[in-house]
Amino acid sequence: MSHILQWLPPTGRPEQLMLLLHGVGANGAGMQPLADWLRREFPQAAIVAPDGFEPLDGDPSGRARQWFSRLGVTEANRAARIAAALPPLAAWVQQVQQDLELGPAATALVGFSQGAIMSLALAQAHDGIAGRVLAFAGRYAELPTHAPEHTTLHFFHGGADEVVPAQHSRDAIQRLADLHGDATIDIAEGLGHEINAALLQRAVFRLRNHIPQRTWAAALGQVPGLGERLPRGGEDDEIND
């Protein structure tokens, strides 16, 4: 990995770990505005923004990065490309957790576009590697056949996104609801392929107020017969922006 930006609390030990994964053609430095927002809201969080593992196709400077190549990508081969990029990402996440002495439950993967695609895929392939995924303008390569048991998924999307249409997030939340997954969705109507203040405010709200299903289950002592009454995936909020 060519470069990593890291922000640590001004005093004391970090209590949370937020890993920011950028979109295709960007780099870790481009995530600084998002990092600054999160630092204000969560001052005891450690925030890390790496560059993608690969230089962007056709960029000789190497400054623009990607997580996997889009050249010749199709619906048929997208999942394989993502799967091939997951092992180094998983190893890196675990190394950062070890270095900062913060476990998976305290970790949030925060991805935009291709970074959100990677975050969702990583949580699907390595259930529990992070307690939360915040996927902005992302999608699954293939809708899941099972829901993560140890990771809560939060989808954020612009309703007018023409790069990664919001229907991908709507389809994902429906599938996760069918699978009894722990997930939420927020759609900002009129917003394109970007993160705006309204979605950031919803992200902070979700982080502070959404109680994961696994926490409910633990509080209830996993009493037989109560599982059906736990909150289920599919919370859907429309934001009129």
MOPEUR-V489461 format. One record per backbone hydrogen bond with DSSP energy under -1.0 kcal/mol. NH is the residue of the N-H (numbers start at 1). CO is the residue of the C=O. If there is no record, write none. Layout:
BEGIN
nh=NH co=CO
nh=NH co=CO
END
This chain:
BEGIN
nh=5 co=49
nh=7 co=47
nh=15 co=44
nh=17 co=106
nh=18 co=46
nh=19 co=108
nh=20 co=48
nh=21 co=110
nh=25 co=65
nh=26 co=23
nh=30 co=27
nh=31 co=28
nh=32 co=29
nh=35 co=31
nh=36 co=32
nh=37 co=33
nh=38 co=34
nh=39 co=35
nh=40 co=36
nh=41 co=37
nh=42 co=38
nh=45 co=42
nh=46 co=16
nh=47 co=7
nh=48 co=18
nh=49 co=5
nh=51 co=3
nh=54 co=66
nh=56 co=64
nh=59 co=56
nh=65 co=26
nh=66 co=54
nh=73 co=70
nh=78 co=74
nh=81 co=77
nh=82 co=78
nh=83 co=79
nh=84 co=80
nh=85 co=81
nh=90 co=86
nh=91 co=87
nh=92 co=88
nh=93 co=89
nh=94 co=90
nh=95 co=91
nh=96 co=92
nh=97 co=93
nh=98 co=94
nh=99 co=95
nh=100 co=96
nh=102 co=97
nh=107 co=104
nh=108 co=17
nh=109 co=132
nh=110 co=19
nh=111 co=134
nh=112 co=21
nh=113 co=136
nh=115 co=112
nh=117 co=113
nh=118 co=114
nh=119 co=115
nh=120 co=116
nh=121 co=117
nh=122 co=118
nh=123 co=119
nh=124 co=120
nh=125 co=121
nh=126 co=122
nh=129 co=126
nh=131 co=104
nh=131 co=107
nh=132 co=107
nh=133 co=152
nh=134 co=109
nh=135 co=154
nh=136 co=111
nh=137 co=156
nh=152 co=131
nh=153 co=182
nh=154 co=133
nh=155 co=184
nh=156 co=135
nh=157 co=186
nh=159 co=188
nh=160 co=191
nh=161 co=158
nh=168 co=165
nh=170 co=166
nh=171 co=167
nh=172 co=168
nh=173 co=169
nh=174 co=170
nh=175 co=171
nh=176 co=172
nh=177 co=173
nh=178 co=174
nh=179 co=175
nh=180 co=177
nh=181 co=176
nh=184 co=153
nh=185 co=235
nh=186 co=155
nh=187 co=237
nh=188 co=157
nh=189 co=239
nh=191 co=188
nh=194 co=192
nh=200 co=196
nh=201 co=197
nh=202 co=198
nh=203 co=199
nh=204 co=200
nh=205 co=201
nh=206 co=202
nh=207 co=203
nh=208 co=204
nh=209 co=205
nh=210 co=206
nh=216 co=212
nh=217 co=213
nh=218 co=214
nh=219 co=215
nh=220 co=216
nh=221 co=218
nh=222 co=217
nh=226 co=223
nh=229 co=226
nh=230 co=227
nh=233 co=181
nh=234 co=183
nh=235 co=183
nh=237 co=185
nh=239 co=187
nh=241 co=239
END
